[in-house]
Amino acid sequence: MEWLTLLKALILGMVEGLTEFAPVSSTGHLIVVDDLMIKSQEILGKYPANTFKVVVQLGSILAVVIVFRDRFIEMLGLRRKKEKTHTLKLSHIIVGLLPAMVLGLLFDDFIDEHLFSLKTVLIGLAAGSILMIAADMFRPKVPVIETVDQLTYKKAILVGLMQCIALWPGFSRSGSTISAGVLFGLSYRAASDFTFIMAVPIMAGASGISLLKNWMYMTPEFAPFLITGFISAFIFAYLSIRFFLTVISRIKLIPFAIYRLVLVAVIVIFFM
């Protein structure tokens, strides 16, 4: 496989890693960058290209697992209780996941066939920006929940319900859940922590289903492209998560919303 092709895999992995957990829509960015620049379908063909997007997402998932490894160890019961330092339970995650899991399973084929286009992504980017601006403007002045360990089941399911709108490509899972958390009284850091932890099982489940559907396209011929994208996504996702968790309480959501709106305007003006 030519080095230029591997460079394209690295770029797509970088885009996935940098945007997966920022409230800017990784799916939207991957579709925009791929459609306008990389054109992975021309390199791999339609179905291997879809499989590649799943594989790079697994790199991002691994980064979250490493960043929050202590919490996952405790939630899975792999640490003795006397050493327990966190009170967020696996049941909180399950409650938050249920709404999007049910809708995702019901409408998975419809979403894949009808919503993965540049036009629908632009709609999602713009609509998600409005939600993020509203979250910053109308959030409680004093958060009810300062840390994710104070999360209640009621708040978890409210955030989970809002996560359903992220099934629309371009809306952003992080953008919808962090915005919802902030509106429902979570601090920016608590909403971000819950969003990232909750992303692991839902992303792993969705990726697993996609891999099962497209396993036959995981051939040695495409292995260098897939591995390059996976490693790139992991590295940049790890750096992105660390940076985002450091700055989110200070810069909040409006700067990300403005970036999304500017991106939509640039694409509409210059590429459509």
N, C-alpha and C positions, 0 to 999 in steps of 0.2 A: 504494500500500500504506500502511495507517494507521501512525502513529508507534508505537502500542501494539504492533502486530505486529512492527515492527522492534526495539522494546525487548526483546521475547521472543527474537528472534534474537540480540541482543547478550548476553542472559543465558545462553542455551545455549552461545554461543561462549565466554563467560567461564568457565562450568563446565567445558567441554572443555579450555580452555587451562590452567586452574589445576590440573586433576586428571590430565591425560594422563600426566605424567611423575612425579607423586608416587605413592607406593605405596598408592593408595586406590581405584583403578579408575575411570577416566574413563567407560568404558561404563556401569558401574553407576550412577554419578552422573547421567549423561545420561538414562538410563532412569528413574531415580527422580524427577529434577526434571521431566522431560518428562511422565511419567505423572501425577504428583501436582499439577503447577502449570501448565506451559506448554501441554501438549496440542497439539503441533505437527501431529499427524495431522488434527486438526479444522481447522487453518489451511491446510495444504497438501494433505492427502490422504495415504494410506499410503505410496505409493512416492516422491513428492517429499520426504516427511519423512525417509525412509531416505537419500535422496540428500543431503539437507541435512547429516545426521550425517557423511557421508563428506566433504563439502566442508569442514566446520569442522575435521575431523581433518587435512586438508591444510594448514590454517593452523598447526597445532601442529608438523607435520613441517617446514615452512619455518623455524620458530623454532629447531629443533634444528640444521638445516643451517647457519644463521647463527652459532649459538653455537660449533659445532664445525667451522667452515668450513676452518680450517687443516688439520685432520686429513683431512677429505674431499678437499681439494685434493691432499694427499700420497698418500692411498690410491688415488686415481684417476690418479696419475701426471702430474698437471698442474703439478708443481713439480720443478725440476731436482734431481737427487740430491744435489749438493753443498750444497743449501739444506735438505736433509731434517733435521727435528728430532724426528720421532716414529718409532717402530718398530712400532706396531700396523699390521697389514697387512689388506688387503681380504679375504684368505683366512681370517683369523681370524673376520671377520664372517660370511662364507659358511658356515663350519663351524658357527658358533653358530646360524645361521638355518635350516639344513636340516631339523632335526626338526619345528619348528613349521610350516615351509612345506609339508612333505609332508602332515602331518596336517590342516593348514588347507585345503589343496586337496581332500583326500579327504572332509572332513566339513563343508565350507563351507555347503552347502544345509541339512544337518541342524541345524547350529548356528543358522543364521538362522531356521529354522522352529520349532525346539523350545526353544531356550535363552534367547532374548531376552524374558524376562518378569521382573516384579518379584520373584517367588518365587525363581527361579534365581539372580538377582543377589544376593539376600540370603544365599543359601547360599554363593555365591562370596565375598562380603565376609567372612563369618564364618570360612570355611575358610582363606582367605588370611591372616587375622589370626593364626591359630594357627601357620602357617608362619613368619610374620614374628617372632613372639615366640620361636619355637624357634631361629631364626637368631641373634637377639640373645643367647639363653641358652647356646647350644652352639657358637658360632663359636670358631675357634682364638684363643687369647689374643693371639698375635702373628701378624699376617697374613703369609702366604707371599708374596703379590703386593701390593706397595704401590701401584704405578701400573699403569694399563691397558697401558702399553708393555712390561710384564713378562709379559703374559698368554701362556699356552701353549695349544696346540691342544687338549690334553686338557681343560683348564679351560674352554675356549670351548665344547666340545661338551657338557660336563656342564651348564653354565649353559643352553645351548640346549635340552637335554632337559627341564630344569625349566620352561623357557618354555612348553612344550606345555600345561601345566595352565592357563595364562592364556587358552587358547581358550574356557574356560568363562567366560562374562560375569560380571564382578564380582570375579574372582580377582585381576586386575591384572597386566598384563605387567611393569610396573616392580617391583611387590611380589614376584612370583615370581622374577624374574631377579636382583634385588638380594639377596634372601634367599639364593638358591642361591649366588651369588658369594661372599657373606660366609661361608656354611657351608663352601664349598670353598677358603677361605683367601685370598680377595681382601679388600683394605681396602674400607671403605664407599665411598670416593671412586672407587676403581678399578672396583668393581662397578657404581656409578652411571654412570660414563663409558661403560663397555661397554654397559650397558643402553640408554642414550640413543642412542648411535651405531648400535647394532644395530636400534633401533626404526625408523630411517628407511627402509631398504629393505623391511622386512616391512610397515610401515604404508603405504608408498607403493604396494607391490604389491597389498595388500588393497584400498586405496582405488581404485586403478586398475581392478581387476576389477569392483568395485561400480559405478564410474562407467560402465564399458562396458555393464553390465547395465541401468543406469537412465538412460542418456544422453538418452533421449527426454523425460525429465521436467525437463531443464535448460532451461526456457523463460524468455523475457523476463519473464513474469508473476511468476516467483519469484526473479528475479535480485537485487532489493534485499535480500530475506531471506537469500539465500545469501551475498552479498558482505558484508553486515553480520556474519553469523556467522563468516565466514572471517577478517575483519580482527580481530574481537574475540578469536577463538581464538589468532591469531598473537601479538597484543600480550600477552595474559595468559600464554600458554605461555612466551614469552621471559622475562618477569619471574619466572615460577614456576621455570623451569630454573635461572636465575642464583641465585635464593634457595635452592633445594633443594641445589645443589652446594656452597653456602657452609655450610649448617647440618648436612648429613647425618652428617658424621663426629662431630659433637658430640651430636646428639640421638638418632641411630641409628633403629631401626625400631619399637620398642615404642610410642612415642607415636602413631604412625600406626595401629598395630594397635588401640590403645584407642579412637581416634576411629572406626574402622570398626565396632567392636563396639557402641559407643554409638549410632552411626547406625542399625545394624540394630535395636537395641532400640527406638529412638524410632519407627521406621517400623512395626515390628510392633505396638507399643502403641497408636499414635495413628492409623494409616492402614490397618490390616488387621483 
